[in-house]
Amino acid sequence: MIQAVALASALLLTPVTAPAAPALTWQDCASPQTAQRLECADLPVPGATLRLVRLPALDPAHRVGSLLVNPGGPGGSGADVVAYGGLGLATPEFAEVNQRFDVVGFDPRGVGGSSPAIECGPVHDPAISRFPADDAGYQRLVAHNRAVGLSCTGPRRADTGTVAEDVERIRLALGEDRISWFGASYGTEIGALYAARYPEHVRAMVLDGAIDHALPMRRAILDEAAATERGLLRFAQWCTTNCGEDVLARYDALMTTGAPSKQLGRQATPEELAAGVYTYLYFPQLWPQLADALRDAPRDASALTSAMPFVTAEYPAYRTVGCQDFPSPFTGAADLRRMAEKVRQVAPHSWRYSEFWDFAAGCTGWPAPAANPPHPEPVRGAPPILVVGGAHDPATPLAWARSLASRIEDSTLLTYDEDGHTGVYNSACVRRHEAAYLISGTPGTTPQTRSLPCQEG
């Protein structure tokens, strides 16, 4: 959909099936900045060339197979995750995973080192509110989003359905009968869709920080907005004990005035500040820095604005892929305002930013139809799949993990009680379970339970 001017609806909605893929030519690409033993390859697929990075198994005599990883996004680089030891790969809990698997990361089409890259004109304009107060503001939002969509270049298709077919092409190129998969956040959507289409080629699959693509956009918007509000309140509660101040009052004050940002060279808007705070909520280990950032913001909010997603190199891909998978549900200005009021009701403090509102408002007026809008694709016939959800995840609510697990035959739901987004980044207990499951292929539950709470310690 990315080259929006040239695309027709029929092209966007035509399935792309995976033919036989060429063999991969791996080359040494280790450097002092990256993991050793690193190998890189390019894989041509219809309309794009994918960048792949592999860490060969440290114990090849006991090699299980290939483990494909995706860190989320849309727009996240799986190749960089493998190269730099992200997604838990460098933690002690995953040491045996590195021993037993060839760990393979790839940059989805349009992302990172894959080509052609998704490139757009300025996606974020601080003068355009995602919460327009009147019809004129709504029309400005629509016009801006349309102009952004028309400016984008890159692969003709970049929706998750097409990415799932690319995963199958990667499997064929690797010469594996079955693959293991580790997907976090948006990576759970890719994995679940692949398992729905190719269950016979799944060996094991971890879906951590689950997105259930069957949920209607309006429900997803409200679910996530409420989860973000709960995450902010959890941070405020933590700060009452650890900071000795009413951080929520400080946050609310910033939301009425904005704040100067040396990083931006201008006054940051409340929506921008809320987006920066949202990013910090992902990782409780960063909450002390968030408290400092909020304290410093009236003088300089750079610590918040540098964390907002709008300034990242991945944001054009995030928006363009997002509009293919999470299109705007709004029928007009009045409808958007009614939905915005519902968001304010469930998130009275944090309503100015959550990701599904960013999709919905940011895709309002997008100039091409969605190729992969929300719809159910149940998984049947795959081996047991491990779905992971956190009780206090600010981005992917536990309800989504429960819902996704209910659509996956013989799945197991692993839950944890820590704060932050995804278990792999925030719970050693979760990492232990995930690693053990990936190696054994069994989730550690009986068919009668299908649910497992993670107990730290």
C-alpha positions as CSV (number, residue, x, y, z in Angstrom):
1,M,0.0,0.0,0.0
2,I,3.0,2.2,0.6
3,Q,3.1,3.8,-2.9
4,A,-0.4,5.0,-2.3
5,V,-0.9,7.0,-5.5
6,A,-0.2,4.0,-7.7
7,L,-2.1,1.3,-5.8
8,A,-5.5,0.0,-6.6
9,S,-7.8,-1.7,-4.2
10,A,-7.7,-5.0,-6.2
11,L,-3.9,-5.1,-5.9
12,L,-4.1,-4.4,-2.2
13,L,-6.5,-7.2,-1.5
14,T,-5.0,-9.8,-3.7
15,P,-3.4,-12.6,-1.6
16,V,0.4,-13.1,-2.1
17,T,1.3,-16.8,-1.7
18,A,4.8,-17.9,-1.0
19,P,6.6,-19.8,-3.8
20,A,9.9,-21.7,-3.4
21,A,12.6,-19.4,-2.1
22,P,16.2,-19.3,-3.2
23,A,18.9,-20.7,-0.9
24,L,20.6,-18.1,1.4
25,T,24.2,-17.1,1.1
26,W,25.5,-16.3,4.6
27,Q,28.5,-14.1,5.1
28,D,30.4,-13.2,8.2
29,C,29.3,-9.8,9.4
30,A,30.4,-9.6,13.1
31,S,32.0,-6.4,14.3
32,P,33.2,-5.0,17.7
33,Q,29.8,-3.4,18.2
34,T,27.8,-6.6,17.5
35,A,27.6,-10.1,18.7
36,Q,30.3,-12.4,17.5
37,R,29.7,-15.3,15.1
38,L,27.2,-13.1,13.3
39,E,26.2,-14.0,9.8
40,C,24.2,-11.9,7.3
41,A,22.2,-12.7,4.2
42,D,19.7,-11.0,1.8
43,L,16.6,-12.8,0.7
44,P,14.7,-11.6,-2.5
45,V,11.0,-11.8,-2.1
46,P,8.3,-10.5,-4.4
47,G,8.6,-6.7,-4.4
48,A,11.4,-6.5,-1.8
49,T,14.7,-7.8,-0.5
50,L,14.8,-8.8,3.2
51,R,17.8,-8.4,5.5
52,L,18.5,-11.4,7.6
53,V,21.0,-11.8,10.5
54,R,21.8,-15.2,12.1
55,L,23.6,-16.3,15.3
56,P,24.5,-20.0,14.7
57,A,23.9,-22.3,17.6
58,L,26.8,-22.4,20.0
59,D,26.3,-26.2,20.5
60,P,25.7,-27.5,17.0
61,A,25.8,-31.1,18.1
62,H,22.6,-30.5,20.1
63,R,21.0,-28.0,17.7
64,V,17.2,-27.9,17.8
65,G,16.6,-25.8,14.7
66,S,16.1,-22.2,13.6
67,L,14.4,-19.7,16.0
68,L,13.0,-16.6,14.2
69,V,12.5,-13.5,16.3
70,N,10.5,-10.3,15.8
71,P,10.6,-7.5,18.4
72,G,7.4,-5.7,17.5
73,G,6.6,-2.4,16.0
74,P,5.4,-2.3,13.3
75,G,8.8,-1.1,12.2
76,G,11.1,-3.1,14.6
77,S,14.2,-4.6,13.3
78,G,14.6,-8.3,14.0
79,A,18.1,-8.2,12.5
80,D,19.3,-5.6,15.0
81,V,17.7,-7.6,17.8
82,V,19.9,-10.6,17.0
83,A,23.0,-8.5,16.2
84,Y,22.8,-6.6,19.5
85,G,21.4,-9.2,21.9
86,G,17.9,-7.7,22.4
87,L,14.6,-9.4,23.2
88,G,16.2,-11.3,26.1
89,L,18.8,-13.0,24.0
90,A,21.7,-11.7,26.1
91,T,20.1,-12.6,29.4
92,P,21.2,-15.6,31.5
93,E,17.7,-17.2,31.1
94,F,18.2,-17.5,27.4
95,A,21.8,-18.9,27.5
96,E,20.7,-22.4,26.5
97,V,18.5,-21.0,23.7
98,N,21.6,-19.5,22.2
99,Q,23.3,-22.9,22.6
100,R,20.6,-24.9,20.9
101,F,19.2,-22.6,18.2
102,D,20.3,-20.8,15.1
103,V,18.7,-17.5,16.1
104,V,17.5,-15.7,13.0
105,G,16.3,-12.1,12.9
106,F,14.9,-10.4,9.8
107,D,13.8,-6.9,8.9
108,P,10.3,-7.1,7.5
109,R,9.7,-5.6,4.1
110,G,10.1,-1.8,4.1
111,V,11.8,-1.9,7.5
112,G,15.4,-1.3,8.6
113,G,18.0,-2.8,6.2
114,S,15.4,-4.4,3.9
115,S,14.9,-2.7,0.6
116,P,13.2,-0.7,-0.7
117,A,12.7,1.1,2.6
118,I,9.4,2.8,3.6
119,E,10.0,6.5,3.3
120,C,7.5,9.3,3.8
121,G,7.3,13.0,4.1
122,P,7.0,14.3,7.6
123,V,4.5,12.0,9.4
124,H,4.3,14.0,12.6
125,D,3.2,17.7,12.6
126,P,2.8,19.2,16.1
127,A,0.2,21.6,14.7
128,I,-2.1,18.7,13.8
129,S,-4.0,17.3,16.8
130,R,-5.0,13.7,16.9
131,F,-7.9,14.9,19.1
132,P,-9.4,17.7,16.9
133,A,-11.9,19.8,18.8
134,D,-14.0,20.8,15.8
135,D,-14.8,20.0,12.2
136,A,-12.0,22.3,10.9
137,G,-9.4,20.4,13.0
138,Y,-10.8,17.1,11.7
139,Q,-10.4,18.3,8.1
140,R,-6.8,19.3,8.8
141,L,-6.1,15.9,10.3
142,V,-7.6,14.2,7.2
143,A,-5.7,16.4,4.8
144,H,-2.4,15.8,6.6
145,N,-2.8,12.0,6.8
146,R,-3.8,11.9,3.1
147,A,-0.7,13.9,2.1
148,V,1.5,11.7,4.2
149,G,0.1,8.5,2.6
150,L,0.6,9.9,-0.9
151,S,4.2,10.8,-0.1
152,C,5.2,7.3,1.0
153,T,7.4,5.1,-1.1
154,G,8.6,1.6,-0.6
155,P,7.3,-1.9,-1.2
156,R,3.9,-2.2,-2.8
157,R,2.6,-4.3,0.1
158,A,3.8,-4.2,3.7
159,D,0.8,-5.5,5.6
160,T,1.1,-8.3,8.1
161,G,-0.5,-10.9,5.8
162,T,2.3,-10.3,3.3
163,V,4.9,-10.4,6.1
164,A,3.5,-13.8,7.2
165,E,4.1,-15.1,3.6
166,D,7.6,-13.7,3.8
167,V,8.2,-15.7,7.0
168,E,7.2,-18.8,5.0
169,R,9.7,-17.8,2.3
170,I,12.4,-17.5,5.0
171,R,11.5,-21.0,6.3
172,L,11.9,-22.4,2.8
173,A,15.2,-20.6,2.3
174,L,16.5,-21.9,5.6
175,G,15.6,-25.4,4.5
176,E,13.7,-26.1,7.7
177,D,10.6,-28.3,7.8
178,R,9.5,-26.5,10.9
179,I,10.5,-23.2,12.6
180,S,10.3,-21.9,16.1
181,W,9.1,-18.3,16.6
182,F,9.5,-15.6,19.3
183,G,7.4,-12.6,18.7
184,A,6.9,-9.7,21.1
185,S,4.1,-7.1,20.9
186,Y,3.3,-6.6,17.1
187,G,5.5,-9.7,16.5
188,T,2.7,-11.7,18.1
189,E,0.4,-10.7,15.3
190,I,2.9,-11.8,12.7
191,G,3.4,-15.1,14.5
192,A,-0.3,-15.9,15.1
193,L,-1.1,-15.2,11.4
194,Y,1.8,-17.4,10.3
195,A,0.6,-20.2,12.6
196,A,-3.0,-19.9,11.2
197,R,-1.8,-20.3,7.6
198,Y,1.1,-22.7,8.1
199,P,0.4,-24.7,11.3
200,E,2.3,-27.7,10.0
201,H,5.5,-25.7,9.8
202,V,5.4,-24.5,13.4
203,R,7.6,-26.3,15.9
204,A,7.2,-23.9,18.9
205,M,5.9,-20.3,19.2
206,V,6.1,-17.7,21.9
207,L,3.7,-14.8,21.6
208,D,4.6,-12.3,24.4
209,G,2.6,-9.1,24.8
210,A,-0.2,-10.4,22.7
211,I,-2.2,-8.4,20.1
212,D,-5.5,-10.1,19.1
213,H,-6.1,-8.9,15.5
214,A,-9.7,-10.3,15.7
215,L,-10.7,-7.4,18.0
216,P,-12.7,-4.5,16.4
217,M,-10.7,-1.3,16.4
218,R,-13.1,0.5,18.7
219,R,-12.7,-2.1,21.4
220,A,-8.9,-2.2,20.9
221,I,-8.7,1.6,21.3
222,L,-10.6,1.6,24.6
223,D,-8.9,-1.6,25.9
224,E,-5.4,-0.1,25.4
225,A,-6.3,3.4,26.5
226,A,-7.5,1.9,29.8
227,A,-4.3,-0.2,30.1
228,T,-2.2,2.9,29.5
229,E,-4.1,4.8,32.3
230,R,-3.5,1.9,34.7
231,G,0.2,1.9,33.8
232,L,0.4,5.6,34.5
233,L,-1.4,5.2,37.9
234,R,1.0,2.3,38.8
235,F,3.9,4.6,38.1
236,A,2.4,7.3,40.2
237,Q,1.8,4.9,43.0
238,W,5.4,3.7,42.8
239,C,6.6,7.3,42.8
240,T,4.6,8.2,45.9
241,T,6.8,5.8,47.8
242,N,10.1,6.3,45.9
243,C,9.9,10.0,44.8
244,G,8.1,11.5,47.7
245,E,5.9,13.7,45.6
246,D,2.5,13.8,43.8
247,V,3.8,13.0,40.3
248,L,0.3,12.7,38.9
249,A,-0.4,16.3,39.7
250,R,2.9,17.2,38.0
251,Y,1.9,15.2,34.9
252,D,-1.6,16.8,34.8
253,A,-0.1,20.2,34.9
254,L,2.2,19.5,32.0
255,M,-0.8,18.2,30.0
256,T,-2.4,21.7,30.3
257,T,0.6,23.8,29.3
258,G,3.1,21.8,27.3
259,A,6.7,22.4,28.0
260,P,9.9,23.7,26.3
261,S,12.1,21.2,24.7
262,K,15.7,22.0,23.7
263,Q,15.8,18.7,21.7
264,L,12.9,20.0,19.6
265,G,13.9,23.6,19.7
266,R,10.3,24.6,20.5
267,Q,7.5,24.2,22.9
268,A,6.4,20.5,23.1
269,T,2.7,19.9,22.9
270,P,0.8,17.9,25.6
271,E,0.2,15.1,23.1
272,E,4.0,14.9,22.5
273,L,4.7,14.9,26.2
274,A,2.1,12.1,26.8
275,A,3.7,10.0,24.1
276,G,7.1,10.4,25.7
277,V,5.8,9.3,29.1
278,Y,4.1,6.3,27.5
279,T,7.4,5.0,26.2
280,Y,8.9,5.1,29.8
281,L,5.9,3.1,31.1
282,Y,7.2,0.1,29.1
283,F,10.1,-0.5,31.4
284,P,9.8,-0.1,35.2
285,Q,13.6,0.0,35.5
286,L,13.3,3.4,33.7
287,W,10.8,4.8,36.1
288,P,13.4,6.7,38.2
289,Q,14.4,8.5,35.0
290,L,10.8,9.2,34.2
291,A,10.3,10.8,37.6
292,D,13.4,13.0,36.9
293,A,12.1,13.8,33.4
294,L,8.8,15.0,34.7
295,R,10.5,17.1,37.4
296,D,12.8,18.7,34.8
297,A,10.1,19.2,32.1
298,P,8.9,22.7,33.0
299,R,12.5,23.9,32.3
300,D,13.4,21.4,29.5
301,A,11.3,18.4,28.5
302,S,14.0,16.9,26.2
303,A,14.1,13.7,28.2
304,L,10.4,13.2,27.4
305,T,10.4,14.4,23.7
306,S,13.4,12.3,22.8
307,A,11.4,9.2,24.0
308,M,8.3,9.9,21.9
309,P,7.8,7.6,18.9
310,F,7.2,10.4,16.5
311,V,10.9,11.2,16.2
312,T,12.2,7.7,15.5
313,A,13.4,6.4,12.2
314,E,10.8,3.6,12.4
315,Y,7.8,5.9,12.6
316,P,7.1,6.0,8.8
317,A,7.0,2.2,8.7
318,Y,5.0,2.1,11.9
319,R,2.3,4.4,10.4
320,T,2.2,2.9,6.9
321,V,2.0,-0.7,8.1
322,G,-0.4,0.3,10.9
323,C,-2.8,1.8,8.4
324,Q,-2.8,-1.5,6.5
325,D,-3.7,-3.5,9.6
326,F,-5.4,-1.1,12.0
327,P,-7.5,1.3,9.8
328,S,-9.4,4.2,11.2
329,P,-13.0,3.2,12.2
330,F,-14.2,6.8,12.2
331,T,-17.0,7.8,9.9
332,G,-16.5,11.6,10.3
333,A,-15.6,14.4,12.7
334,A,-18.6,13.8,15.1
335,D,-17.8,10.1,15.3
336,L,-14.2,10.8,16.1
337,R,-15.2,13.2,18.9
338,R,-17.6,10.7,20.4
339,M,-14.9,8.1,20.5
340,A,-12.4,10.6,21.9
341,E,-14.8,11.3,24.8
342,K,-15.0,7.6,25.5
343,V,-11.2,7.5,25.6
344,R,-11.2,10.4,28.1
345,Q,-13.6,8.5,30.3
346,V,-11.4,5.4,30.5
347,A,-8.1,7.3,30.6
348,P,-8.8,10.6,32.4
349,H,-5.1,11.4,32.8
350,S,-3.3,9.6,30.0
351,W,-5.9,10.0,27.1
352,R,-3.6,12.1,24.9
353,Y,-1.6,9.1,23.8
354,S,-2.0,5.4,23.3
355,E,-0.9,3.4,20.3
356,F,-4.3,2.3,19.0
357,W,-5.6,5.9,19.1
358,D,-2.4,6.9,17.2
359,F,-3.3,4.3,14.5
360,A,-7.0,5.3,14.4
361,A,-6.5,9.0,14.3
362,G,-3.3,8.8,12.2
363,C,-5.0,6.6,9.6
364,T,-8.1,8.8,9.3
365,G,-8.0,10.0,5.7
366,W,-5.3,7.5,4.6
367,P,-5.5,7.3,0.8
368,A,-5.6,3.6,0.3
369,P,-7.8,0.8,1.8
370,A,-6.4,-1.5,4.5
371,A,-5.1,-4.8,3.1
372,N,-5.3,-6.7,6.4
373,P,-8.0,-5.1,8.6
374,P,-8.9,-6.7,11.9
375,H,-10.5,-10.2,11.4
376,P,-10.3,-13.6,13.1
377,E,-7.9,-16.2,11.8
378,P,-8.1,-19.1,14.3
379,V,-5.1,-21.4,14.7
380,R,-5.8,-25.0,14.2
381,G,-3.5,-28.0,14.0
382,A,-0.3,-26.3,15.3
383,P,1.8,-27.7,18.2
384,P,1.1,-26.1,21.6
385,I,1.7,-22.4,21.4
386,L,2.7,-20.2,24.5
387,V,0.8,-16.9,24.8
388,V,2.2,-14.5,27.4
389,G,0.2,-11.6,29.1
390,G,1.0,-9.2,31.9
391,A,-1.6,-8.0,34.5
392,H,-0.2,-4.5,34.3
393,D,1.0,-4.2,30.7
394,P,0.4,-0.6,29.6
395,A,0.3,-1.4,25.8
396,T,-1.1,-4.9,25.3
397,P,-3.7,-5.7,28.0
398,L,-3.9,-9.1,29.6
399,A,-7.5,-9.4,28.1
400,W,-5.9,-9.4,24.7
401,A,-3.6,-12.4,25.6
402,R,-6.7,-14.2,27.0
403,S,-8.6,-13.5,23.8
404,L,-5.8,-14.5,21.5
405,A,-5.2,-17.7,23.5
406,S,-8.8,-18.6,23.1
407,R,-8.4,-18.5,19.3
408,I,-5.4,-20.8,19.3
409,E,-6.1,-24.5,19.6
410,D,-4.2,-26.2,22.5
411,S,-2.4,-23.0,23.5
412,T,-1.2,-22.2,27.0
413,L,-1.5,-18.8,28.6
414,L,1.4,-17.7,30.8
415,T,0.5,-14.7,33.0
416,Y,2.8,-12.5,35.2
417,D,2.1,-9.7,37.7
418,E,5.0,-7.3,37.0
419,D,4.7,-3.9,35.5
420,G,5.9,-3.0,32.0
421,H,5.3,-4.1,28.4
422,T,6.0,-7.8,27.6
423,G,7.3,-10.4,30.0
424,V,10.6,-11.0,28.3
425,Y,11.8,-7.5,29.1
426,N,10.3,-7.3,32.6
427,S,10.2,-10.8,34.3
428,A,13.0,-13.3,34.8
429,C,10.3,-15.8,35.6
430,V,8.7,-15.3,32.2
431,R,12.1,-15.6,30.5
432,R,12.8,-18.9,32.2
433,H,9.4,-20.3,31.1
434,E,9.8,-19.1,27.6
435,A,13.3,-20.5,27.2
436,A,12.4,-23.9,28.6
437,Y,9.4,-24.0,26.3
438,L,11.3,-23.1,23.2
439,I,13.9,-25.8,23.9
440,S,11.4,-28.6,24.9
441,G,8.4,-27.6,22.7
442,T,6.1,-28.3,25.6
443,P,4.6,-25.4,27.7
444,G,4.6,-27.2,31.1
445,T,0.8,-27.5,31.5
446,T,-1.7,-30.3,31.1
447,P,-4.5,-30.1,28.6
448,Q,-6.9,-29.5,31.6
449,T,-5.2,-26.3,32.8
450,R,-3.9,-24.4,29.8
451,S,-3.0,-21.5,32.1
452,L,0.1,-20.9,34.1
453,P,0.8,-18.0,36.5
454,C,4.5,-17.0,36.7
455,Q,5.8,-16.9,40.2
456,E,9.1,-14.9,40.7
457,G,11.7,-16.2,43.0
